[in-house]
Amino acid sequence: MEKKAKILLVDDDPDFVESTRTVLESQPYQVVVAVNGDEALRKARTEKPDLILLDVIMPVEDGFTAAEQLKKDQQLARIPLLMLTSYSSRGQGTAIPRSRGLGLEAEDYLEKPVSPRELLATVAKYLKKSGR
């Protein structure tokens, strides 16, 4: 039996997490959830996911901060990192400057709300690139 690819989904919105988990689990993916950047780092180290979906706008530690820490950690830096952003709709309502994301080594950005088809296609593309 083929081993399921493990995806770490980091978002503080329970409705988004539930709908996204449902979409991802329609494929042979195992989904692990974290609700903030601190938890994301802990779970990335313990769960060793094949890919990370990371929301930008979260409490405790925003996604850009968590992404920087993930990419600095040699054990985690090679995990494909996809940033989830609702900037086009929430850009003015957040204190996080958009420029924070420009210097990041995230593999890609997905604009929320993301369609199930786009989400699955993007996830599959980066899992394939990383040999999963």
C-alpha positions in Angstrom: 0.0 0.0 0.0 1.3 3.4 -0.9 2.2 5.7 2.0 0.0 8.7 2.2 1.6 12.1 1.7 1.4 14.1 5.0 0.3 17.7 4.8 0.5 20.2 7.6 -2.3 22.7 7.4 -1.8 25.8 9.5 -4.8 28.1 9.9 -6.8 29.6 12.8 -10.1 29.5 11.0 -12.0 26.3 12.0 -14.3 26.4 9.0 -11.5 26.9 6.5 -9.5 24.1 8.2 -12.5 21.7 8.0 -13.3 22.4 4.4 -9.7 22.3 3.3 -9.1 19.0 5.2 -12.1 17.5 3.4 -10.7 18.5 0.0 -7.2 17.2 0.8 -8.4 14.0 2.3 -10.4 13.3 -0.9 -6.9 12.3 -2.2 -4.5 9.9 -0.6 -3.3 12.7 1.8 -3.0 12.6 5.6 -3.8 16.1 7.1 -2.2 17.3 10.3 -3.6 20.7 11.7 -1.9 23.5 13.6 -3.7 26.7 14.6 -0.8 29.1 14.9 2.9 29.6 14.0 4.3 28.2 17.2 2.3 25.0 16.9 3.2 24.8 13.2 6.9 24.7 14.0 6.4 22.1 16.8 4.2 19.9 14.5 6.6 20.3 11.5 9.4 18.9 13.7 7.4 16.0 15.1 5.2 15.0 12.2 7.8 15.6 9.4 5.1 16.6 6.8 5.7 16.3 3.0 4.2 19.7 2.4 3.1 22.7 4.5 0.1 24.9 3.8 0.5 28.0 5.9 -1.9 30.9 6.5 -0.4 34.4 6.6 -2.9 36.1 9.0 -2.9 34.3 12.3 -2.7 35.2 16.0 0.3 34.5 18.2 2.8 34.4 15.3 1.8 35.4 11.7 2.5 33.1 8.8 5.5 35.1 7.5 7.3 34.8 10.9 6.6 31.0 11.0 7.7 30.6 7.4 11.0 32.4 8.1 11.6 30.0 11.1 10.7 26.9 9.0 13.1 27.9 6.2 15.9 28.6 8.7 15.6 25.1 10.3 17.8 22.8 8.2 15.5 19.8 8.9 12.4 21.6 7.7 13.8 24.0 5.0 13.3 21.4 2.2 9.6 20.9 2.9 7.6 22.6 0.2 5.8 25.6 1.8 2.7 27.1 0.3 1.4 30.3 1.8 -2.3 30.8 2.0 -3.3 34.5 1.8 -6.5 36.5 1.8 -4.6 39.7 1.1 -6.7 40.9 -1.8 -9.7 40.9 0.5 -8.1 41.6 3.9 -5.0 43.5 2.9 -6.1 46.8 4.5 -7.4 45.1 7.6 -4.1 43.6 8.9 -1.0 45.1 10.3 1.2 42.6 8.5 3.0 44.4 5.6 2.6 42.7 2.2 6.3 43.3 1.6 7.1 40.7 4.4 6.2 38.0 1.9 8.4 39.1 -0.9 11.7 38.0 0.5 10.4 34.7 1.7 11.4 31.4 0.2 7.9 30.0 0.0 7.4 27.8 -3.0 4.0 29.4 -3.9 1.1 31.5 -2.8 -2.5 30.5 -2.9 -5.2 33.2 -2.7 -8.1 32.5 -0.4 -10.7 31.4 -1.1 -8.9 28.8 -3.1 -10.9 26.4 -5.3 -10.6 22.7 -4.5 -9.3 22.1 -8.0 -6.6 24.7 -7.7 -5.7 23.6 -4.2 -5.3 19.9 -5.2 -3.4 20.8 -8.4 -0.9 23.0 -6.6 -0.4 20.5 -3.8 0.1 17.7 -6.2 2.6 19.8 -8.2 4.9 20.5 -5.2 4.6 17.0 -3.8 5.7 15.6 -7.2 8.6 18.1 -7.3 9.8 17.0 -3.9 9.6 13.3 -4.9 6.4 12.4 -3.2 
